[in-house]
Every structure is written in C-alpha cells, then in structure tokens.
C-alpha cells in the first residue's frame, strides 16, 4: 500500500516469476477476511497519509479482521513507527531497501 508511483513500479518490476502484486489504497477493496488471508504479506507505506491512514490499516488487519498477515512497513518517522509497533506491525524498513526486501519476502513466503 503506497501512492509512491516510482516505488510501486520498481516493486512490480522486481517481482519474481510466478508472483503478483495487488496495489490498493483501500484494504477493504481486496475483499474480506478470506480474500485478504490469501495474501502472503502486506507492504505498508508509513508516510502515505494522503491516500490512507497506515495506522488504521494495521488496526483493521489486526483488530477488526484478526489476521496474522505479515505487515512490513517502510518509511515513517520514529513516532509513527513506534505507534505502528504498538498496533502490531511486524517489521520496519527504509524506503530505499524495500525492493530488495520484497524479493527476500517472496523467497521466504513462497509455497513451492
């Protein structure tokens, strides 16, 4: 979840064969519990408050849907990261390392 066109393009271009990326500014647009559960992980831009509230996204995943979906955050000031930790986001990265990290996550979370 990001409105950063450059990063989204770089992420999509770096996807390993067999992987797909779904980009949205509205988590509910992906479906309900059963549909979102099928995603392997969520990449969440902590700087993107114009398109969505990233802290609300984490709360929705953890509290409303009660999903144990891996939430990997990038960007964000220290206070935003701290709040995201309290909301139970999983890991935090710098924006510049997300393309490489995403490829690692695809390997780690691959099913085959």
N, C-alpha and C positions, 0 to 999 in steps of 0.2 A: 504494500500500500504506500504509494508515493505519487506525487504530481510532478516530480522531477523527471522531465522527458528524457534528458540525457542519460540519467542513471537507468531508467526503465528500459531504454533502448539497449544500453550496454548489458544489462542483466539478461534481456531476451536473447541477444546475440551470443551470450556465453553459456546458454543452457546446453547441457549435454544431450546427445541424441536420445530420443525417447521421452524427454521431459517437456512439459508445457507449463507456461506461466499464465496465470489469470490475474489481471490487474484491475483493481477497483478502488473507489473512494468510499464505497458503502458495503460493509461486510455482509449485510443482510441481502444484498443483490446476488451473492453467491449461493444463497439458499438458507435452509435451516440447519439444525444440528447434524442431521445425517449427511447432508451435502458438504458442509464445512469440515466434518470429521474426515472426509476422504482426502483432504489436502494434507501434505506431509509436513508443511511448516508455513509460517506467515512471516514475511519480511515487512517491518513496520518503520516508517519514517517518523521519527520523533520531532522533526522540525516542521511537519506539514499540518499546521493548524488552520489553513485556509480551506483545504479540501475536506478535512475530517479532524476530529479530536483524537489523537493517538491514545491518550489515556482512557478515553471512553471505549475505544476499540478493545483494549486489553481487558477492561472491566466487563465488557459484553461477552468476550470469549470465555473468561474465567468464571464470572458470577452468573450471568444470565444463561449462557449455553452450557456452562460447567464442562468445558472441553479441555483436554490435556494436549492441545495443539501447541507445538513448539512456536514461541513468539520470539523472533530475533529482531532486535531493534537496532537502528543506526541513527547517527546524528543525535541531536538533543543536548541541551545544556545540562549541567550537573544536577540541578534541582529537578528537571524533567526526568532524567534517568533515575534519580532516587525515587520519585513518585511511581515511575514505571516498575521499579523493583518491588515496591510495596503492593502494586497491583498484580504482581507475579509474572512479569515478563521474564523470559529465560536468559537471554544473553544480550550484550551490548557491544556494538562495533562502531568504528569510524566510517563515515560515508565512503571514503576512498577505498576501503578494503572489502566492500560488500560484494563486488563481482567475484573476487577470488573466494570469499567465504561461501557465497551461494553455491559455487561449484563443489566445494567441500561438503556442504549440506546435502547436495544431490547425491554424492557418493555415499555419504553416511546414511541417508534415509532411503536409498534405493532398495527396491524389493527384489531385484533379480540379479 
